[in-house]
Each structure stands twice: as structure tokens, then as C-alpha cells.
Amino acid sequence: MKERLDVMLVKRALASSREKAQEIALAKVPGADASHIKKLKLDKDDGKQVYDVEIIYNGAEHEMEIDAVTGKILEYEMDRD
């Protein structure tokens, strides 16, 4: 029973973290909304849990890596078509 509760808590925390990562990413690209997010994936980089995010908006591709724990944008790159 305790293991099941722990799994539920972890899933809830990850869902909350995912929503927060989406908010942070969209704030970085003014005018974009959830429909512009092409990738939002939890990954591991150098032992850290990070979200890899890709947003395509207004003729530009925005890629970023967001720390899943702190919400800090670790990397950001924008390419125009």
C-alpha cells in the first residue's frame, strides 16, 4: 500500500513539474501558447532531471532545457527559418 502511495505522489509531482516547465517555456516565447509546443520531454542530462522543450512560433524554432527541480532554464537557442 505504501509503495502505491509513493508511486502516486511521484506521478503527481512529475505532472506538476511538467505543467510548470510548460509555463516557464511559454513565458520565454511571448505570444506562444500550448499548441506551439512540439516537444516537452522529461530527460536526464549530467545526472539532472531536465525537460527538453521545443516551441515553433512566428517563424522561429525555440529549443530549451529546463531543470525539472528548480525551473531554471539551463540552455536556450532560437533559430529563424
C-alpha positions as CSV (number, residue, x, y, z in Angstrom):
1,M,0.0,0.0,0.0
2,K,2.8,2.4,0.9
3,E,4.6,1.7,-2.4
4,R,1.4,2.5,-4.3
5,L,1.1,5.8,-2.4
6,D,4.7,6.7,-3.1
7,V,4.2,6.0,-6.9
8,M,1.1,8.2,-6.9
9,L,3.0,11.0,-5.2
10,V,5.9,10.8,-7.6
11,K,3.5,10.8,-10.6
12,R,1.6,13.9,-9.2
13,A,4.9,15.7,-8.6
14,L,6.1,15.0,-12.1
15,A,2.8,16.2,-13.6
16,S,3.1,19.4,-11.6
17,S,6.7,19.8,-12.7
18,R,5.7,19.2,-16.3
19,E,3.0,21.9,-16.1
20,K,5.5,24.3,-14.5
21,A,8.1,23.6,-17.3
22,Q,5.4,24.4,-19.9
23,E,4.6,27.7,-18.2
24,I,8.3,28.6,-18.0
25,A,8.9,27.7,-21.6
26,L,5.8,29.7,-22.8
27,A,6.9,32.7,-20.8
28,K,10.2,32.6,-22.6
29,V,8.4,32.9,-26.0
30,P,5.9,35.7,-25.7
31,G,2.7,35.1,-27.8
32,A,3.2,31.3,-28.0
33,D,0.6,29.0,-26.5
34,A,0.5,25.3,-25.7
35,S,-0.4,24.5,-29.4
36,H,3.0,25.7,-30.4
37,I,4.9,23.3,-28.2
38,K,6.2,20.5,-30.4
39,K,8.2,18.7,-27.7
40,L,8.1,18.6,-23.9
41,K,10.0,15.6,-22.7
42,L,11.5,14.7,-19.3
43,D,15.1,13.6,-19.7
44,K,18.3,13.2,-17.8
45,D,21.4,15.3,-18.5
46,D,24.6,15.1,-16.5
47,G,22.6,13.4,-13.7
48,K,19.9,16.1,-13.5
49,Q,16.2,15.7,-14.4
50,V,15.5,18.2,-17.2
51,Y,12.8,19.0,-19.6
52,D,13.7,19.3,-23.2
53,V,11.3,21.7,-24.9
54,E,10.8,22.7,-28.5
55,I,8.4,25.5,-29.5
56,I,7.8,26.6,-33.0
57,Y,6.2,30.1,-33.2
58,N,6.2,33.0,-35.6
59,G,8.7,31.6,-38.0
60,A,11.2,30.6,-35.3
61,E,12.2,27.4,-33.5
62,H,12.9,27.8,-29.8
63,E,14.7,25.0,-28.0
64,M,15.4,24.9,-24.3
65,E,16.4,22.7,-21.4
66,I,14.7,23.4,-18.1
67,D,15.8,22.0,-14.8
68,A,12.9,19.8,-13.6
69,V,13.6,20.7,-9.9
70,T,14.4,24.4,-9.9
71,G,12.6,25.5,-13.1
72,K,15.8,27.3,-14.2
73,I,16.3,27.5,-18.0
74,L,19.7,25.8,-18.4
75,E,20.0,26.2,-22.2
76,Y,18.1,28.3,-24.8
77,E,18.5,28.5,-28.5
78,M,16.4,30.2,-31.2
79,D,16.7,29.6,-34.9
80,R,14.8,31.5,-37.6
81,D,13.7,29.9,-40.8
